[in-house]
């Protein structure tokens, strides 16, 4: 039963008050019209509970923006939305189309630092976010007294004489709620085993990220990526105001999980709104995504914290192969990944989330 405007409504009661479900919430499909984004397909979600977000089928069905009651949840880079036609796969060219957003997917056959792996030059973070989806359908439907809005489609990373990987993605949200669910299935459609690296680049931005903001998660241990990350590494989970010349710091976090196998992480700002608080959390199965990468970038303009569940580290495919950590998909093998992203709308909700994390740590 949807809860809207402080009241709970049955399906019948709600429909008696409106002419179309789009009055309360739903999905809206359109195309961006100008600049480097021209021709890129987009789908807006309005949950009716305050959470609004935009999915770009033209960009791997990633989530380019999210807000809660007008409060931005994510960081948006200076590139803005960029059509996949401008993708530069070599070296660091990926950054020229990195809009940030709530979610940018990295992979599927490689990600991380540019490298040469077995003679093949590989750029930053892979191709999947710059491949338009196909077989896309966006809609909504009632299930009893609950209304679910959703989009689904397929993104194929392929090369003649190379990999043939298909990502089937579904993103959904329920009317009146302030969370979304991401369901991915990655399948090797080829006849040779293929490397498989995947990372969910979830980018928290101002005002969720601000001076005094905090990363909350059930950390068992953490490791700095390099010498730069060792600077003030005891403050890996706390954040500074924007600093001139700040250099990125990356940490690998090993999280504990609850008895059902789920782990959690949240970015929170308790001081927001004169002490009201704001934040968002992620929930996922650690067995599916055993590494949480933290990208701490407290620079001017580039003021962002990435919380990035992954099946690998970000040193690049060559290093992953050399260390024996590189994962592979056998022919016809499928991997499933599920992530929930939700709003923490007050310090009360932040405290409730913190109790979940404490229970996991104590167990």
Residue pairs with C-beta under 8 A, 6 or more apart in sequence:
1 8
1 9
1 10
1 11
1 145
1 146
2 8
2 9
2 14
2 24
2 48
2 145
2 146
2 147
2 174
2 175
2 176
3 9
3 49
3 176
4 14
4 24
4 48
4 49
4 175
4 176
9 17
10 145
11 142
11 144
11 145
11 147
14 24
15 21
18 24
21 140
21 147
21 175
22 28
24 48
24 175
25 45
25 46
25 47
25 48
25 49
25 147
25 149
25 175
25 176
26 45
26 46
26 140
26 149
26 175
27 43
27 44
27 45
27 46
27 138
27 139
27 140
27 149
27 150
27 151
28 43
28 44
28 46
29 41
29 42
29 43
29 138
30 41
30 42
30 43
30 44
31 39
31 40
31 41
31 42
32 38
32 39
32 40
32 41
32 42
32 81
35 80
36 79
36 80
36 81
36 82
36 83
36 86
37 80
37 81
37 82
37 83
38 83
39 58
39 83
39 85
40 56
40 58
40 59
40 81
40 82
40 83
40 84
41 56
41 57
41 58
41 132
41 136
42 54
42 55
42 56
42 57
42 58
42 64
42 81
43 54
43 55
43 56
43 57
43 138
43 151
44 52
44 53
44 54
45 51
45 52
45 53
45 54
45 55
45 149
45 151
45 171
45 173
45 180
46 52
47 149
47 173
47 174
47 175
47 176
47 177
47 178
47 180
48 175
48 176
49 175
49 176
49 177
49 178
50 68
50 69
50 178
50 343
50 345
51 66
51 67
51 68
51 173
51 177
51 178
51 179
51 180
51 343
52 66
52 67
52 68
53 63
53 65
53 66
53 67
53 102
53 180
54 63
54 64
54 65
54 66
55 61
55 62
55 63
55 64
55 138
55 151
55 171
56 62
56 63
56 64
56 81
57 132
57 133
57 136
57 151
57 153
58 83
58 84
58 132
58 133
59 81
59 82
59 84
59 99
59 129
59 130
59 132
60 105
60 128
60 129
60 130
60 131
60 132
60 133
60 155
60 167
61 133
61 136
61 151
61 153
61 155
61 169
61 171
62 101
62 103
62 104
62 105
62 129
63 74
63 101
63 102
63 103
63 171
63 180
64 76
64 81
64 99
64 101
64 102
65 72
65 74
65 76
65 101
65 102
66 72
66 73
66 74
66 101
66 102
66 341
67 73
68 178
68 278
68 280
68 343
68 345
71 207
71 208
71 272
71 278
72 205
72 206
72 207
72 208
73 102
73 204
73 205
73 208
73 280
73 343
74 100
74 101
74 102
74 202
74 203
74 204
74 205
75 100
75 101
75 203
75 204
75 205
75 206
75 209
75 303
75 304
76 99
76 100
76 101
76 205
77 98
77 99
77 100
77 302
78 301
79 95
79 96
79 97
79 98
79 99
80 99
81 99
82 96
82 97
82 99
84 97
84 130
84 131
84 132
86 96
86 97
87 93
87 94
87 97
87 127
87 130
88 94
88 96
88 97
88 123
89 123
89 127
89 130
90 114
90 121
90 123
91 114
91 123
91 124
92 114
92 123
92 124
93 123
93 124
94 123
94 124
94 125
94 126
94 130
95 124
97 129
97 130
98 104
100 203
100 205
100 304
101 203
102 202
102 203
102 341
103 182
103 200
103 201
103 202
103 203
103 341
104 129
104 201
104 203
105 128
105 129
105 167
105 198
105 199
105 200
105 201
106 112
106 125
106 126
106 128
106 129
106 197
106 198
106 199
106 200
106 201
106 310
107 125
107 126
107 128
107 157
107 196
107 197
107 198
107 199
108 126
108 127
108 128
108 157
108 163
108 165
108 167
108 186
108 196
108 197
108 198
109 126
109 127
109 157
109 163
109 165
109 194
109 195
109 196
109 197
109 317
110 117
110 122
110 126
110 195
110 197
110 316
110 317
111 124
111 125
111 126
111 197
111 198
111 199
111 310
111 312
111 314
111 316
111 317
112 124
112 125
112 197
112 199
112 312
112 313
112 314
112 315
112 316
112 317
112 319
112 320
113 124
113 314
113 315
113 316
113 319
114 121
114 122
114 123
114 124
114 316
115 122
115 316
115 317
115 318
115 319
116 122
116 318
117 316
117 317
117 318
117 321
118 318
118 321
122 316
122 317
122 318
125 199
125 201
126 157
126 197
127 157
128 155
128 157
128 167
131 155
131 156
131 157
132 155
133 153
133 154
133 155
133 169
134 153
134 154
134 155
134 156
135 153
135 154
136 151
136 152
136 153
137 151
137 152
137 153
138 150
138 151
138 152
139 149
139 150
140 147
140 148
140 149
140 150
140 175
141 147
141 148
146 174
146 175
147 174
147 175
148 172
148 173
148 174
148 175
149 172
149 173
149 174
149 175
150 170
150 171
150 172
150 173
151 170
151 171
151 172
152 168
152 169
152 170
152 171
153 168
153 169
154 166
154 167
154 168
154 169
155 166
155 167
155 169
156 164
156 165
156 166
156 167
156 189
157 163
157 165
157 166
157 167
158 164
158 165
163 188
163 190
163 194
163 195
164 188
164 189
164 190
164 194
165 186
165 187
165 188
165 189
165 190
165 194
165 196
165 329
166 186
166 187
166 189
167 184
167 185
167 186
168 184
168 185
168 187
169 182
169 183
169 184
170 182
170 183
170 184
171 180
171 181
171 182
171 183
172 180
172 181
172 183
173 179
173 180
173 181
178 342
178 343
178 345
179 340
179 341
179 342
179 343
180 340
180 341
180 342
181 338
181 339
181 340
182 200
182 337
182 338
182 339
182 340
182 341
183 336
183 337
183 338
184 336
184 337
184 338
185 334
185 335
185 336
185 337
186 196
186 198
186 329
186 334
186 335
186 336
186 337
187 329
187 332
187 333
187 334
187 335
188 194
188 196
188 329
188 330
188 331
188 332
188 333
188 334
189 332
190 331
191 331
192 331
193 328
193 329
193 330
193 331
194 328
194 329
195 317
195 321
195 326
195 327
195 328
195 329
196 311
196 327
196 328
196 329
196 335
197 310
197 311
197 312
197 317
197 320
197 326
197 327
198 289
198 310
198 311
198 312
198 335
198 337
199 293
199 308
199 309
199 310
199 311
199 312
199 314
200 289
200 308
200 309
200 310
200 337
200 339
201 295
201 306
201 308
202 282
202 306
202 307
202 308
202 309
202 341
203 304
203 305
203 306
204 267
204 280
204 304
204 305
204 306
204 307
205 303
205 304
206 303
207 269
207 272
207 278
208 267
208 268
208 269
208 272
208 278
208 279
208 280
209 239
209 267
209 269
209 303
209 304
209 305
210 239
210 241
210 269
210 271
210 272
211 239
211 240
211 241
212 238
212 239
212 269
212 270
212 271
213 238
213 239
213 267
213 268
213 269
213 305
214 237
214 238
214 239
214 267
214 268
214 269
214 270
215 236
215 237
215 238
215 239
215 265
215 266
215 267
215 294
215 305
215 307
216 237
216 265
216 266
216 267
216 268
216 350
216 353
216 354
216 357
217 237
217 253
217 255
217 263
217 264
217 265
217 266
217 292
217 307
217 357
218 255
218 256
218 257
218 263
218 264
218 357
218 360
218 361
219 237
219 253
219 254
219 255
219 256
220 254
220 255
220 256
221 253
221 254
222 236
222 251
222 252
222 253
222 254
222 294
223 251
223 252
224 230
224 233
224 236
224 249
224 250
224 251
225 249
225 250
225 251
225 252
225 313
225 314
225 315
226 250
228 247
228 248
228 249
229 236
229 249
229 250
229 251
229 296
231 249
233 249
233 251
236 249
236 251
236 294
236 296
237 294
239 296
239 298
239 305
240 246
240 298
241 298
242 298
242 299
242 300
242 301
242 303
243 298
243 299
243 300
244 299
244 300
245 299
246 297
246 298
246 299
246 300
246 302
248 295
248 296
248 297
248 299
249 296
249 297
250 293
250 294
250 295
250 296
250 314
251 293
251 294
251 296
252 291
252 292
252 293
252 294
252 313
253 265
253 291
253 292
253 293
253 294
254 290
254 291
254 292
255 263
255 264
255 265
255 286
255 292
256 263
256 360
256 361
256 363
257 263
257 285
257 286
257 287
257 360
258 356
258 359
258 360
258 363
259 363
261 285
261 286
261 287
262 283
262 284
262 285
262 286
263 283
263 284
263 285
263 286
263 292
263 360
264 281
264 282
264 283
264 353
264 356
264 357
264 360
265 281
265 282
265 292
265 307
266 279
266 280
266 281
266 282
266 344
266 350
266 353
267 279
267 280
267 305
267 307
268 277
268 278
268 279
268 344
268 350
268 353
269 277
269 278
269 279
270 277
270 347
270 350
271 277
272 278
275 347
276 346
276 347
277 344
277 345
277 346
277 347
277 348
277 349
277 350
278 343
278 344
278 345
278 346
279 343
279 344
279 350
279 353
280 341
280 342
280 343
280 344
281 341
281 342
281 344
281 353
282 307
282 309
282 339
282 340
282 341
283 339
283 340
283 341
283 342
284 309
284 337
284 338
284 339
284 340
285 338
288 311
288 335
288 336
288 337
288 338
289 309
289 310
289 311
289 337
289 339
290 311
291 309
291 310
291 311
291 312
291 313
292 307
292 308
292 309
292 310
293 306
293 307
293 308
293 309
293 310
293 313
293 314
294 305
294 306
294 307
294 308
295 304
295 305
295 306
295 308
296 305
297 303
297 304
297 305
297 306
298 305
309 339
311 327
312 320
312 325
312 326
312 327
313 319
313 320
313 325
317 326
320 326
329 335
344 350
344 353
